Amino acid sequence: MSSSCSAVGVDPTPGPPWDRAFGDGLSTSATDRFPTGAVSLPSAALLDALRATPDAALLEALTGPDGARLVGRLLDVVVAHSTTDTYDGPEVVLRFELERRGALVHTASLLVDRGGVVVLGGEVRPSARARRVTIRTSVLRFARLVTDERDAVLELLAGRLTLVGEEIAVLAAGRVLRVPDRVAPLVDPGALDPVAVATVLRGVPTDQLRAVMTGPFRPVVLDEVFRRLPEHLSPRVPSRLRVAVVFRLAGAPGGGHDRYVVELADGVATTYPLVGPAGADESVDQHRDATITCSGEDFLRVATGHLNPLTGVLRGLLRVRGDRAKALLLSSAIDIPRPS
């Protein structure tokens, strides 16, 4: 199986400005080049050769005469190692649009359903009910995702991988896509390292964070942050400390707030979402020590070490109702992951 390939004029809207031109502008030597004939190697040897090839040389190979074949081999590797044995999600078409400096160089599509994962083309066609998602990223970044040198969710958070269409379908389909030597699926928010998240978000503009926290992946991000928060409770917290704080996070679908409770008692932290009508905020929150209200993007900045909670309060980005001292005690009790 092989990918379809197309080349078009330069796209006037290249990748995000905070992302470096991945692999471009670097020189290659004859010794750095992707080995001739390596595209025909078995999967494990092919991936080893890709990992050993510098970015500039690999980009040259991916956009050269054998580039379409190499992209096709990468897709074949994904197909060969993916399994849908326990997949009960919808039929999904994942269309990859792979670029270099904003110019489209390769396109290819995978079909994921309960029968398996296949490359679209020839007699393989999706049904009319299939959900469709277009995944846009650089051709070099795509290769590094397959070699497990990059993480798809991190690239999405940073805006270096974009989705068009029924975006949330990527979560269902992505959980069955696998590559050699990677324990977790290609798309698995639960496998992310909090320090890696904090690091990748360094320098990412607020507009990108807002796009994430107002889009379909918002509940996934919030659930993961609060699920992991107890893991970061400082060992210095005295067991006698008892605090209960509600987070009201603006930007929920329909213009409301998502609400989560964080409680500290007996040296243990617990978190859980509050589910109820928006008008119930006052009656529900009054039983806690404090309520912190902020935007989804500012909460993400706090949770990844890019906004100090006290600074956020002083700047009016975090609004505290109730016992401010207890709210600050909570912030000092959590060892927030810091960028490496």
Order of alpha helices (4+ residues) and beta strands (2+ residues): alpha-alpha-alpha-beta-beta-beta-beta-alpha-alpha-beta-alpha-alpha-alpha-alpha-beta-beta-beta-alpha-beta-alpha-alpha-beta-alpha
